[in-house]
Each structure stands twice: as structure tokens, then as C-alpha cells.
């Protein structure tokens, strides 16, 4: 029935996430999603991939010593491909109080919206998982995709236009200096980028509401 068709509340209206206690006072807040699975696309061991990420974070701290890095898992409960494992291994490599490893958090009572809301609190974000990048874009957080497929390119093209190359690093080309450079560039432009991302997301929401209205009309016509 048409009455069963409705839009779900997005993260903008959610403020009681159970992950908020993990937020710290330090700035800037840099979100980092890492995944073992992406290393296979790079043709390397996952330890090498994590070492690159660790070295990039150390380079970031040279320019932004107050930055807090949040390791945010996005895929969980998959055998041999659980982001929490990758986050915890990266935290062990860094051994720094400026790292907040959500890989050790309890997600038992959390929803996807809780994780998305947490990502929305970041100043910038780096993601291996496509949907973690989407969570950042749609909440106005400038994001850098460590890309293993064309999905990341498509998202970046829509949200970032002709400059999409600045927001995507193919995993095969991942190097510490370039990753750190791109992160610092995002931090320097984060307010302007935030406005662009939120405008794009607003357009998507307007289109979604129009689609729901059209679908309801079609259903009503079929029932008539």
C-alpha cells in the first residue's frame, strides 16, 4: 500500500549515538577506515598496506601535531575481513595517544546510522570501504578514497566534479608522502569542500523526495 512507502530518517536527526564518548577534544579530527581486503587489490601483503597508512599518519602529525586520528571500522563480523582487526593492527603500529581505535569499541547496540553519525563529526576522512566514503560525503566531510574499483571514481566525480582525481588514490599507487599530502590539502580546504558536499547531498534528498511522491502516486493509481 502507498501508506507503507516512506523516507527513512537520515543521520542529520540522530544525536544520541553510543559512539560519541569516543570523540576527543583535540583538533583536527581525522577519520581513517582501513581494511585487510583492499591489500589484495594492491597485490601486496596487508601488513605493507597498513605500514603505508601508519607512515602517512606520522607525516601528517609533523604538520598537524594536535591532530587526533580515529580508526573507524565499517565492515564487521566477516571472517578474515573484519575492519576492527585492521584498525587494531594499525593502532599497534602507531602506539600513540593521538590515536582513538574504534576497533576496540562495542558495536553490539549500534546501527549503521551510529557509525555514519560518528564519521560526520570528522574534519576529514580517509576510507578503504566505498560506503564509508559515501557516509563522509553525504554528511559534508571531505574524504579521500583509497580506491580498488571504479565505484570510488564515480562517487568522487559526482561530488567533486572535474577535480575528482584529488579525492581518489588507487590502492596500487598508495604511498605515505602522497597520502599525507592529500590529507593536508583536504584539511586546508575543508570548509569550502564541506559546503560543496552538503549542497550535492541536498540535491539528492530533493530528488529522493520527488521519487517517493511519484512512487506513491503510481501505487495509488494502481489501487484505484
C-alpha positions, 0 to 999 in steps of 0.5 A: 500500500502507498501508506507503507512507502516512506523516507527513512530518517537520515543521520542529520536527526540522530544525536544520541549515538553510543559512539560519541564518548569516543570523540576527543577534544583535540583538533583536527579530527581525522577519520581513517577506515582501513581494511585487510581486503583492499591489500589484495587489490594492491597485490601486496601483503596487508601488513605493507598496506597498513605500514603505508597508512601508519607512515602517512599518519606520522607525516601528517602529525609533523604538520598537524601535531594536535591532530587526533586520528580515529580508526573507524571500522565499517565492515564487521563480523566477516571472517578474515575481513573484519575492519576492527582487526585492521584498525587494531593492527594499525593502532599497534603500529602507531602506539600513540595517544593521538590515536582513538581505535574504534576497533576496540569499541562495542558495536553490539547496540549500534546501527549503521546510522551510529557509525555514519553519525560518528564519521560526520563529526570528522574534519576529514576522512580517509576510507578503504570501504566505498560506503564509508566514503559515501557516509563522509560525503553525504554528511559534508566531510571531505574524504579521500578514497583509497580506491580498488574499483571504479565505484570510488571514481564515480562517487568522487566525480559526482561530488567533486566534479572535474577535480575528482582525481584529488579525492581518489588514490588507487590502492596500487599507487598508495604511498605515505608522502602522497597520502599525507599530502592529500590529507593536508590539502583536504584539511586546508580546504575543508570548509569550502569542500564541506559546503560543496558536499552538503549542497550535492547531498541536498540535491539528492534528498530533493530528488529522493523526495520527488521519487517517493511522491511519484512512487506513491502516486503510481501505487495509488493509481494502481489501487484505484 
